[in-house]
């Protein structure tokens, strides 16, 4: 049964990644193409990428080995326990101190889809409380980030959450990364992580 589930997950991800112009960033089997930062847990289970707090309860990141400038990034996520996480764009890191911009992934009422600048201006824009109601607290959610030069637009389950035009983001360079927030007790599942490069 376990083998059948893995096989089904693999074919689902393969068909999704084959959409015109899109490339899968997660192969459903291992962490090839990614780099772990910190001591928190990143592993593959049943074809899904799992991030989980470790004993040190610190920040942790999983970054792409490649940098991406202009793109559309799509991903599915499911919150377990305290799902305080995020997706970083055009980012760089020293140890576990990351510089860049985070599209929030978090429990209800915590601004999922908003944009936060780490070690900088902090919150740049948050979605409205009404828009955030599209978040499923215990089911799968579909996130989408579109980044073109100095413009970034985020979507959650097909709904636009925020749009921001920002000169500093426009000058940014770097990788894409997933986050585990500090504090412990965090567990988030990811799947169907794919990217379409834009000019």
Helices and strands as residue ranges (DSSP letters): H 2-17, E 23-24, E 34-37, E 41-45, E 48-52, E 60-67, E 71-81, E 85-94, E 97-105, E 115-118, E 122-125, G 131-134, E 140-148, E 151-156, E 159-165, H 167-170, E 175-180, E 186-197
